[in-house]
Structures are given as C-alpha cells and as structure tokens.
Amino acid sequence: MKKVRRSNYNVDEAGESRVIDGDEEFNRWSQEGAKRQAQKGQPIMYVKIKGIQPIRSRIQEMEISASN
C-alpha cells in the first residue's frame, strides 16, 4: 500500500478517531480512545461520518482531517 503524504504529514504515522455528526457521546468516546492510544506527539486523523444508514450500508459520506 502506497503511503499518502500531504506536506510533511504521513498518514501511516497518525492515530485515528471516527466522528459521527450528531452523536456527541460516541464522538467523545472515540476521541478519548484515540488520545489514549496515540504516542506522544503523534497526530490524530479524524474521519468524520456525515451520514449514516441502518447497519447494512451505513456510511453515506465522510471527510478526513488531521490535527497535531
């Protein structure tokens, strides 16, 4: 798998947190877990799920962003 780079940011070295629009309890849980698992100085990549359907095919649209 090819590494994706944007500026000096390497996605392979980032932690990950999924965020669902309108679900603050899940978002808090996901972000806290990502922070606990991230190593010191490791950026966290946020995958924002903008639309969700029933279990069979839930993600309709998403956006990915990063923080340091």
Secondary structure, DSSP 8 states (H G I E B T S, - for coil): ----EETTEEGGG-EEEEEETT-HHHHHHHHHHHHHHS-TT--EEEEEEEEE-SGGG-EEEEEEEEE-
